[in-house]
Amino acid sequence: MMSIRNTLTVVLLAVLVFLGNAHAAPSDKPFAEHKIVIQISDDDSAKQTLVLNVANNLIKSYGVDKVDIEIVAFGPGLRLLFAENVNAGRIDALVDNSGVRFAACNNTIAAMTNALGYAPALNSRSKPVDAGIVRILELTDQGYTLVRP
C-alpha cells in the first residue's frame, strides 16, 4: 500500500513539474507599462492580506491594462494558495477582473506533501512552477520589479 502511495506521489509531482515548465509570462497585456512580481513566503495572514492589497492598489493606480502582476508563493507563503484559504474569493476576483497570476512552488508542494502525508489542495487559479525563487528570478530577468511587502 505504501509503495502505491509513493508511486502516485512521484507521478503527481512529475505532472506538476511538467506543468510548471509551461508557466511563462503571458502576452495578454501588451500595453503593460509596469511588470511586477510579488513574493509571499510568510504564513502570516496579515502579510497574505497585504500582498493581495498591494496587487489591488497597483491595479487601481495604473489600471488593469497598464500593470502585469504575478504573485509567487513559496515556503510557508504557499498557504495563501491553499484551496480553503480565507482569501480564495479575493484571489478569484484578482484573476477574473485583473488578470493577476498566482504561481505555486513545486518544491514547497513536495515538502508539504511529505510533511502532511498528502498533497495539499491548492486554489485552482494557481499554477505550479518548479521553484518559487527560480520563477522570481525568471521574471526579474524579463524586466519585472520584485516587490516583497
Secondary structure, 3 states (H helix, E strand, C coil): CHHHHHHHHHHHHHHHHHHHHCCCCCCCCCCCCEEEEEEECCCCHHHHHHHHHHHHHHHHHHCHHHEEEEEEECHHHHHHHECCCCCHHHHHHHHHHHCCEEEEEHHHHHHHHHHHCCCCCECCCEEEECCHHHHHHHHHHCCCEEECC
